[in-house]
Amino acid sequence: MRLFFLFLLLGFFLKPDPVLAKPVGKASFLASTNAGFDVKGEGATVEGTEIVKKDGKVSGNFTVVLKDLKTGMDLRDSHMRDTLETEKFPKAVFKLTPTPWQGKQAIGGILELHGEQKPFYGSASFSSPTNVVVKGKVKLEDFGIKAPNYKLVRLEDIVEVTIEISGL
């Protein structure tokens, strides 16, 4: 019985890192073409895991389901899924290093995409302690992805990525 109270007392004073519920969000991208127009994809589901808020900073993993991205044109969606090889690499994961969770912040971490892991840097804008918009640029070639083309139109190698998360 004494042991039970000792554990209860220790549990009260020793607080573990606050691991939060799974935040959710959506991802989108914007890519320029050599033909002077942009291609926008949106609608991919984002899920946060292993999210920890400690000492005024947040860290964790954010997973994007790539096959959920839609560009507004079925044929282009099919080409995008083929280019990203979503059957083989269905998700992209961003592992955020500890970042202050207020205002606008430079962020960094590791992005896993297309079977490759590379450093990723961008910015995060926290509209509240639980909502954030992350923006950054991804160079497709760095991840072994050849910029897609169709007939005479070619996507540029640099793609702007936006992730909106709520429930941090």
N, C-alpha and C positions, 0 to 999 in steps of 0.2 A: 504494500500500500504506500509506503514511504517513497518507493521508487517511482510509482505513478505520479505522485505529487511533485517529485523532483523534475520529472520530464515535463509536466504541465507548467511548472514554474520556469524552466529553461525555455520552453516553447513560447512563453509570454515575453521573455526578455530578449531572446535571440530571434530576430526577425529575418527570414530568408529574403533573398532578392525577390522583388515583386514581379513574378511572371504573369503577364496579362493574358486575358482572353484573346482569341484569334481576331485581330482586326481584319477588315475586308476592304476591298477597293476595286479600282479598275485601272487598266493600263491602256495607253494609246501611243501611236507614233506618227511622225510626220517626216516624209522623205521627199526630197526634190528629185526632179528628173532632168535629163538633158533636153527635153522638149519644152521646158519652161513652165510646167505645172507641177503641183505637189500631189502626193498620194498620202492619204490619211487612213490609218487603221485605228479602230477603237473597239471597246467592248470586252477585252480580255479580263478575266477574273484574276484578282490578286488576293492572296491570303498571306497573313503574317503568322509566323511561328517563332517560338523561342524569343518572344518580345520581352525585353527587360527594361524597366525604367529604374535607374539607380543614380543617386548623386546628381540629379538634374540632367541626366543623359538617357538616351534611348538607344537600344541596339536590338538586332534580331535579323531574321531571314524573311524575305518577301518573295513569294513564288507567283510567277505569272503563267497562266495556262495559255500557251501560244496559239493553239488551234481555235480559240475563241475570238481571235482578232478578226474583224470584218472591215473591208475597205469600201463596201457599197457596190461591189461588182463581183459576181460569183466566179467568173473566170480569173480575175485578178486574185481573189481569195485562194483559189486553187493553186495558182502559181506561187503565191506567198507561202502556203503550207509546204509545197514541194521544195522551195528554196530553203526554208527553215528546217526542212525534214522533220516535221512535227510528229510523224509516226515514230521516228527514232529518238527525237529530242523534244518531248511534249511540253517541257517547262523551261523557263529561265528563272534563275534564283539570284537575288541580290542579297548579299550578307553585309548588312550595315554595321560599320564600326561605331562605337559609342559616340553619339552626337547630342549636343544640347537640344532640348525639345522646346525651343521658343523662338519666335521671330523667324528671320531668314538666316540660314546657315549653309556654309560649304559642307558637303558630305563626301564620304569616301567609303569604299568597301570593295568586295570582290563580286564580280558578276560572272555567273556561270551561264553560258549560252552556247548551244550547238556543240556541247561536249568539251568546251574550253573554259578555263577560269582565268580572268584577267582583272586587273584593278579597274575600278569605275569611280569616276568623280563627277559631281554635279552640285546641285543646290536643292535645299529643302526649305519650303515656306510653311511654317506652322501657323494655321489660322486660329487654332486653339490647342490646348494641351493634348487633344485627342485626334486632331485632323491635320494632315500634312499633304503637300503636293511636292513630289520629287521630280526634278527635271535634269536631264543629262543627254550627252551625245554618245552614240555607239558607232564605232567604225566596224562595219561588217567584216572586212578583210581580217581584222584582228581575231575574229572568232571562226575563221575558216569558211566564211559565207561569201560566195561570189555574188556581187550586186546583180540582181535580176534584170533581164531585158526582154522585151517583146517587140519583135519586128525592129523598128528603128528607135524605140524608146527604151532608155536605160535609167534605172534608179541610181542615184548617187550613192557612194560608199558610206557616207556619214548620215546617220538617222537620228533624229531627235526623239527622245523617249520621255513620256510623262506618266507618272504613277500617282494616283490619288488614293489616299488611305484614310479611313475613318475608324474610330474605335481603338486608337492606340492606348 
